[in-house]
């Protein structure tokens, strides 16, 4: 399927690895040029080179912390008027809410709510003026089914979800769609960190815990960044113009509810 986005420009935040990289690769495979953001300059340059060589699109790496005002400014200085924005940022660590301070909560909200809102604020008006824009926020399945030890993420990402629900309807008539993707368990560094956290807390073998988690998923496995990226690319397509303000769960069937 031709997604109709060849030659457009996308900003992909936290795109040097994991789910962000999956989105960047899928967009590039469909001819989208990239402003690729990440924290680790060496990894970012390597990812940019690999995507460029595989797809032939332009890839501009910007090593910056997207959760800071300075980092966002550095990314937007390269492309202030992208056609596509993929918001993504690493989630806060797991833990017991009794141990979290006010500063911990503010940091989580800044990273997983406010940074995405600020990026949207910067690009949405030019998108509406051109009559086309696609914004995809990578949130979490915890928005639908909260995970107790990820309370910081549960709260911050749910706040972003509520904000998007209102804004998405306000801009849809101008050709701009905003949607959220809610990943379940994917084979990423963050998942491995969570497995190690649980294994250390329970005294279990990480490999055994990993197998048990996979067996709980109806699909029988963890997801891959590549298949996550393909969903993101479709939401950025011209065909997805009637998908507005949705929270799309991609979790291998782990969530047991009807709605």
Secondary structure, DSSP 8 states (H G I E B T S, - for coil): ---S-TT-EEEETT-SSHHHHHHHHHHHHTT-EEEEEES-HHHHHHHHHHHHHHH---EEEEE--TTSHHHHHHHHHH-TT-SEEEE---------GGG--HHHHHHHHIIIIIHHHHHHHHHHHHHHHHT-EEEEEE--GGGTS--GGGHHHHHHHHHHHHHHHHHHHHHGGGTEEEEEEEE-SBSSHHHHHHHHHHHHHHT--HHHHHHHHHHHSTTSS-B-HHHHHHHHHHHTSGGGTT--S-EEEESTT------
